[in-house]
């Protein structure tokens, strides 16, 4: 890195990237696009200095001209300008296994997205990490966009976990959601998903439950302090489900989801199981739709805790990898104390602020009025004068003696327009109180 | 701590606890009850060595006999056997302010649950923290059971946040949910909530939106790298809502929630606003019920991320405080590298495992059968022999030529019983395939 010495106060963390598929390219993109943000939040510049990938000429939309290419993943380990290896090749065996082993043995840090590798070789690699004081981070290995490893290992670490239930395979959840929406059968929807690129040509690992199992093993180890062991698991996939099952489950007030569960039984044993389950519609897991992931945990002090987000794909998985790199950067540079508000105080700007007046969108306005002819004719010109367009108008109740409610919803406008109109409307003779104005969120 | 020297390998973190209300007592309880777990996960014993509270004789269900009592909070700072101050007194001014200031000035760490303090004095305290290299942690200040500070500051730190929307006041959410369930009006439900202890005698800070505003200011600073500034906020409470509003919102496919939002506008300004909003029922925020909290964020790489849990109360808030203490312990003892699977490899046990056979609960079983008289009479004795009690039985379609589905749901039984019964049912002459068996979750 030629300009390393320009800014002696900012430290640098140099990444060797093994794998340049979607996730590898995404990692490169975040580190470029959000470089300044990342530097502000960690006091460290994080840069990819070397890569190893199969195809050197493929256009990935990233500029690799300043990066060293090596021919084999293991060549990354000994490069002097590589501080940490990011392993995003995948696969439970070599070359990923040799790369991660070799890196940890040299005392270098590893960040990986490889759930299969950890599900099969987690114990060996954890021991290598401890022996060599070499960090091994894997936030990206489970539910990419959800920082679930951090939640279990740090955020909820004061709790004894009694149960964990997760929707951790986006392909299966997409298929189940589509079966429900369209009434079509499994094979039919899978076929479409394959044509659309949402499912692999060989979908076994996803629809058979194995991928969910790899992830469950890791979360179970973190939750219960037990050895990750993929053999120690009951796994069943979604391939035997029919459209009928989904309809009938609906009649029972439930939806069918592929759930990985790790539950502590009363006798202290730990049940680890992946299988389609009926989930009551009252559970937050029942509302995890399409390719989203969701995880529900129960802790002895915290109670239930639920988290939902994108589980896979370039952006979410790369976001998790860069979060791990940022943790690593803080470890090296500032003793891991993150600045109180995420950036050093002198970097915190007094934000150019906006107020309720600047809120833009649709609004709900309720008026309390005397129910007399002409009320609407009084109100509507005021709205028109403030360029507020009415989407709907509802009057509730009819009574000559009692005040009645009129509810107006608007098309998109601003808080300022609504405020100004409300101030005038409040003064109209038949309007009995200041209008109640609520934004309508589209989230 | 007299037995500090017994185990020279285990480090110790000594806590001075200012405040012994619910949260203070809860913190004490977790540190006692989960002491072994906490030590395993951090390599550190975390113990309360000194406390300051108003009433020395009150029974809090905890044994304070080994703890030093001091008369004023600030006396905690200089005690030689206090490494970190936990501030759970509350209130934006003194004594909390002086205590936190004084502790940071001495270079000691602070863990606080005090959102008001940080909303008003956050910048000053962040500067003191940076100048004195004294950690200031506040996970418990926002949405107790949800590790939202950690999510924003670490888990999603690689992302530019574009919008954050939170339900962050359990009292308001409880009132709104109850208004919806019962059709009663605000004042009526508030009155009940006060009698039940769910709302304060002076409810202004909750129902007026101020408490949500304190929390929003902190999340906004973390999301956008801007200075926390409570003045810079539009705040409106829930006190003007009527039962009618909630019904009409429902007709529009929405629910009314008190939402704190921090949104980046196109011109770069940051809109920070607390107000009741209509939230579409398709949004995960619409399903945050009763006293729960929920927060939805959008990041440029991660996309939408949603998290839900208990926002207040003894257990969840204390869980957050102890998580901060554990972070601090790791900072001091192991350079903040958490063990790969949450405990050192030699502490990971091969869990005494359980299988699908051990799953206990209700089941859904679908059979594909020839639609002939006597089919049910063939199946039901098999279930009876395995002590499986039928909760419902549905037959779908009638056709002499085509196979039909029979769906049985059971009362509570075990996976083993279902497996054994299924193996026998599969062999019955009119049964055409292995039964499909799905657990019915109650989560």
Contacts between the chains, C-beta under 8 A, distances in Angstrom:
chain1	res1	chain2	res2	distance
A	26	B	301	7.2
A	30	B	158	5.3
A	30	B	301	5.5
A	33	B	300	7.8
A	34	B	158	6.2
A	34	B	159	7.2
A	34	B	160	6.2
A	34	B	300	7.5
A	34	B	301	7.8
A	37	B	158	7.9
A	37	B	160	6.2
A	37	B	225	7.7
A	38	B	157	7.7
A	38	B	158	6.5
A	40	B	225	6.5
A	41	B	153	7.9
A	41	B	157	5.3
A	41	B	225	7.9
A	42	B	157	7.9
A	122	B	340	7.4
A	122	B	341	6.8
A	123	B	345	6.7
A	123	B	348	7.2
A	125	B	340	7.1
A	126	B	339	7.2
A	126	B	340	3.9
A	126	B	341	5.6
A	126	B	345	4.8
A	126	B	348	7.5
A	127	B	345	4.7
A	129	B	340	5.2
A	130	B	339	6.9
A	130	B	340	7.5
A	130	B	344	6.2
A	130	B	345	5.4
A	133	B	337	7.5
A	135	B	337	5.2
A	136	B	340	5.0
A	138	B	340	7.9
A	139	B	155	7.5
A	144	B	302	8.0
A	145	B	302	4.4
A	145	B	303	6.1
A	145	B	305	5.9
A	146	B	305	6.7
A	147	B	150	7.8
A	147	B	151	5.8
A	147	B	154	7.4
A	147	B	155	2.9
A	147	B	156	6.8
A	150	B	147	7.8
A	150	B	150	6.4
A	150	B	151	7.8
A	150	B	154	6.3
A	150	B	155	5.0
A	151	B	147	5.8
A	151	B	150	7.8
A	151	B	151	7.8
A	151	B	155	7.6
A	152	B	342	6.9
A	153	B	41	7.9
A	153	B	338	5.2
A	153	B	342	5.0
A	154	B	147	7.4
A	154	B	150	6.3
A	154	B	323	6.4
A	154	B	326	7.2
A	154	B	327	6.4
A	154	B	338	6.6
A	155	B	139	7.5
A	155	B	147	2.9
A	155	B	150	5.0
A	155	B	151	7.7
A	155	B	323	5.7
A	156	B	147	6.7
A	156	B	319	6.8
A	156	B	323	6.9
A	157	B	38	7.7
A	157	B	41	5.3
A	157	B	42	7.9
A	157	B	323	5.7
A	157	B	326	5.3
A	157	B	342	7.1
A	158	B	30	5.3
A	158	B	34	6.2
A	158	B	37	7.9
A	158	B	38	6.5
A	158	B	318	7.8
A	158	B	319	5.1
A	158	B	322	3.6
A	158	B	323	5.3
A	158	B	325	8.0
A	158	B	326	6.4
A	159	B	34	7.3
A	159	B	319	5.7
A	160	B	34	6.2
A	160	B	37	6.2
A	163	B	443	7.7
A	165	B	441	6.9
A	165	B	443	5.8
A	218	B	341	7.7
A	220	B	351	7.8
A	221	B	341	4.2
A	221	B	342	7.1
A	221	B	348	6.8
A	222	B	341	5.8
A	222	B	342	4.6
A	224	B	351	6.2
A	225	B	37	7.7
A	225	B	40	6.5
A	225	B	41	8.0
A	225	B	341	7.5
A	225	B	342	6.2
A	225	B	343	4.6
A	225	B	347	6.4
A	225	B	348	6.0
A	225	B	349	6.9
A	226	B	348	6.0
A	226	B	349	5.5
A	226	B	350	6.9
A	226	B	351	3.4
A	227	B	341	7.8
A	227	B	348	4.7
A	227	B	349	6.8
A	227	B	350	5.1
A	227	B	351	7.0
A	228	B	341	6.4
A	229	B	350	6.9
A	229	B	351	7.9
A	229	B	353	8.0
A	232	B	351	7.2
A	232	B	353	4.7
A	234	B	355	5.0
A	234	B	356	3.8
A	236	B	356	7.7
A	240	B	436	5.3
A	241	B	436	7.3
A	242	B	366	7.8
A	242	B	405	7.8
A	244	B	366	7.4
A	244	B	396	6.3
A	244	B	405	5.5
A	245	B	364	7.8
A	245	B	366	6.0
A	245	B	407	7.9
A	245	B	436	6.9
A	245	B	438	7.6
A	248	B	364	7.9
A	248	B	366	7.7
A	248	B	394	6.6
A	248	B	396	7.4
A	248	B	407	5.2
A	249	B	364	7.0
A	252	B	364	7.7
A	252	B	409	6.8
A	252	B	440	7.8
A	254	B	440	6.8
A	256	B	438	6.9
A	259	B	441	6.7
A	261	B	441	7.9
A	265	B	354	5.6
A	265	B	358	6.4
A	268	B	352	6.5
A	269	B	351	7.2
A	269	B	352	4.6
A	269	B	353	6.3
A	269	B	354	4.2
A	269	B	358	7.0
A	270	B	351	4.4
A	270	B	352	7.3
A	270	B	353	6.3
A	270	B	354	6.4
A	271	B	353	7.9
A	271	B	354	4.0
A	271	B	355	7.3
A	271	B	356	8.0
A	271	B	358	5.6
A	271	B	359	6.2
A	272	B	353	7.1
A	272	B	354	7.8
A	273	B	355	7.4
A	273	B	356	5.3
A	273	B	359	6.4
A	275	B	356	7.1
A	275	B	438	7.0
A	275	B	439	6.5
A	276	B	438	5.4
A	277	B	438	5.8
A	277	B	439	4.8
A	277	B	440	7.0
A	277	B	441	4.9
A	278	B	364	5.4
A	278	B	438	5.7
A	278	B	439	7.3
A	278	B	440	4.3
A	278	B	441	6.6
A	279	B	441	5.2
A	279	B	443	6.9
A	280	B	441	7.1
A	280	B	442	6.8
A	280	B	443	7.3
A	283	B	441	7.2
A	283	B	443	5.0
A	284	B	284	7.3
A	284	B	287	6.4
A	284	B	308	6.1
A	285	B	441	8.0
A	285	B	443	6.7
A	287	B	284	6.4
A	287	B	287	6.0
A	296	B	443	6.1
A	299	B	319	6.7
A	300	B	33	7.8
A	300	B	34	7.5
A	300	B	315	7.8
A	301	B	26	7.2
A	301	B	30	5.4
A	301	B	34	7.8
A	301	B	315	4.0
A	301	B	316	6.9
A	301	B	318	6.1
A	301	B	319	4.3
A	301	B	322	8.0
A	302	B	144	8.0
A	302	B	145	4.4
A	302	B	309	6.6
A	302	B	310	6.7
A	302	B	315	6.3
A	302	B	316	5.1
A	302	B	319	4.2
A	303	B	145	6.1
A	303	B	309	6.9
A	303	B	310	4.8
A	303	B	315	6.4
A	303	B	316	6.2
A	304	B	309	6.5
A	304	B	310	7.4
A	305	B	145	5.9
A	305	B	146	6.7
A	305	B	307	7.7
A	305	B	308	7.4
A	305	B	309	4.1
A	305	B	310	7.9
A	306	B	307	7.0
A	306	B	308	4.4
A	306	B	309	6.6
A	307	B	305	7.6
A	307	B	306	7.0
A	307	B	307	4.6
A	307	B	308	7.5
A	308	B	284	6.1
A	308	B	305	7.4
A	308	B	306	4.4
A	308	B	307	7.5
A	309	B	302	6.6
A	309	B	303	6.9
A	309	B	304	6.5
A	309	B	305	4.1
A	309	B	306	6.6
A	310	B	302	6.7
A	310	B	303	4.7
A	310	B	304	7.4
A	310	B	305	7.9
A	315	B	300	7.8
A	315	B	301	4.0
A	315	B	302	6.3
A	315	B	303	6.4
A	316	B	301	6.9
A	316	B	302	5.1
A	316	B	303	6.2
A	318	B	158	7.8
A	318	B	301	6.1
A	319	B	156	6.8
A	319	B	158	5.0
A	319	B	159	5.8
A	319	B	299	6.7
A	319	B	301	4.3
A	319	B	302	4.2
A	322	B	158	3.6
A	322	B	301	8.0
A	323	B	154	6.4
A	323	B	155	5.7
A	323	B	156	6.9
A	323	B	157	5.7
A	323	B	158	5.3
A	326	B	154	7.3
A	326	B	157	5.3
A	326	B	158	6.4
A	327	B	154	6.4
A	330	B	336	7.6
A	331	B	335	6.3
A	331	B	336	5.4
A	331	B	337	6.6
A	335	B	331	6.3
A	335	B	335	7.7
A	335	B	336	7.3
A	336	B	330	7.6
A	336	B	331	5.4
A	336	B	335	7.2
A	336	B	336	3.5
A	337	B	133	7.5
A	337	B	135	5.2
A	337	B	331	6.7
A	338	B	153	5.2
A	338	B	154	6.6
A	339	B	126	7.2
A	339	B	130	6.8
A	340	B	122	7.4
A	340	B	125	7.1
A	340	B	126	3.9
A	340	B	129	5.2
A	340	B	130	7.5
A	340	B	136	5.0
A	340	B	138	7.9
A	341	B	122	6.8
A	341	B	126	5.6
A	341	B	218	7.7
A	341	B	221	4.2
A	341	B	222	5.8
A	341	B	225	7.5
A	341	B	227	7.8
A	341	B	228	6.4
A	342	B	152	6.9
A	342	B	153	5.0
A	342	B	157	7.1
A	342	B	221	7.2
A	342	B	222	4.6
A	342	B	225	6.1
A	343	B	225	4.5
A	344	B	130	6.2
A	345	B	123	6.7
A	345	B	126	4.8
A	345	B	127	4.7
A	345	B	130	5.4
A	347	B	225	6.4
A	348	B	123	7.2
A	348	B	126	7.5
A	348	B	221	6.8
A	348	B	225	6.0
A	348	B	226	6.0
A	348	B	227	4.7
A	349	B	225	6.9
A	349	B	226	5.5
A	349	B	227	6.8
A	350	B	226	6.9
A	350	B	227	5.1
A	350	B	229	6.9
A	351	B	220	7.8
A	351	B	224	6.2
A	351	B	226	3.5
A	351	B	227	7.1
A	351	B	229	8.0
A	351	B	232	7.3
A	351	B	269	7.1
A	351	B	270	4.4
A	352	B	268	6.5
A	352	B	269	4.6
A	352	B	270	7.3
A	353	B	232	4.7
A	353	B	269	6.3
A	353	B	270	6.3
A	353	B	271	7.9
A	353	B	272	7.1
A	354	B	265	5.6
A	354	B	269	4.2
A	354	B	270	6.4
A	354	B	271	4.0
A	354	B	272	7.8
A	355	B	234	5.1
A	355	B	271	7.3
A	355	B	273	7.4
A	356	B	234	3.8
A	356	B	236	7.7
A	356	B	273	5.3
A	356	B	275	7.1
A	358	B	265	6.4
A	358	B	269	7.0
A	358	B	271	5.6
A	359	B	271	6.2
A	359	B	273	6.4
A	364	B	245	7.8
A	364	B	248	7.9
A	364	B	249	7.0
A	364	B	252	7.6
A	364	B	278	5.4
A	366	B	242	7.8
A	366	B	244	7.5
A	366	B	245	6.0
A	366	B	248	7.7
A	394	B	248	6.6
A	394	B	251	8.0
A	396	B	244	6.4
A	396	B	248	7.5
A	405	B	242	7.9
A	405	B	244	5.5
A	407	B	245	8.0
A	407	B	248	5.2
A	409	B	252	6.8
A	436	B	240	5.3
A	436	B	241	7.3
A	436	B	245	6.9
A	438	B	245	7.6
A	438	B	256	6.9
A	438	B	275	7.0
A	438	B	276	5.4
A	438	B	277	5.8
A	438	B	278	5.7
A	439	B	275	6.5
A	439	B	277	4.8
A	439	B	278	7.3
A	440	B	252	7.8
A	440	B	254	6.8
A	440	B	277	7.0
A	440	B	278	4.3
A	441	B	165	6.9
A	441	B	259	6.7
A	441	B	261	7.9
A	441	B	277	4.9
A	441	B	278	6.6
A	441	B	279	5.2
A	441	B	280	7.1
A	441	B	283	7.2
A	441	B	285	7.9
A	442	B	280	6.8
A	443	B	163	7.7
A	443	B	165	5.7
A	443	B	279	6.9
A	443	B	280	7.3
A	443	B	283	5.0
A	443	B	285	6.7
A	443	B	296	6.1
